[in-house]
Amino acid sequence: MRFLIAGVVAALAAAAPAQASLPEVAAHFRGLQTMTADFTQTSASGAVARGKLILARPGKVRFQYEPSVPMLIVADGKSLSMIDYEVSQVSKWPIKGTPLAVLLDPATDIAKYGRILPPGNGGLPGFVTVESKDKKHPEYGTITLYFSPDKQAPGGLSLSAWRVLDAQGNTTQVQLANARFNVAVDKNSFTYRDPRQRPRPRGRG
């Protein structure tokens, strides 16, 4: 997690290790209705992309990438869609079958699927580190969440980053900044233009 460590070294130098229990993390999700943030995504290849995150529980999220990245990720409450405008392709998965279910699906019980990772054993000092995976469905992948203490955030915790390990062993890391909680968001944020649909030709006359 080099991108995360580089951004918080100064803060961690003076910070005591964060401590929390899974019920406290669950309280964060219960209190989280919406969130907006800037994100930085680092893929398994090392490629970096940035953009804006809009989240609305239950089940909705939008990763709006910067203009140079012709891609969009949207969850509409039922499915998570990845839209690649460069090749006009749309891929869909049920939300509960993705690692992001822990963020989006209220039916995903963090106390059942998650565990706290202490510093030195997978956890990052200064953060509450939670690893979540469905042991019955390893194909769903594993997500590791990093929370920082924040009295202004739901449950006193602010999601700072996460790391997803998919079934193929590829890792994607996302770092958040400028998070805002329980603010109004546009319901149209969770729709998208389907690149597979060609515009209808205009009639003559």
Disulfide bonds with the S-S distance in Angstrom:
none
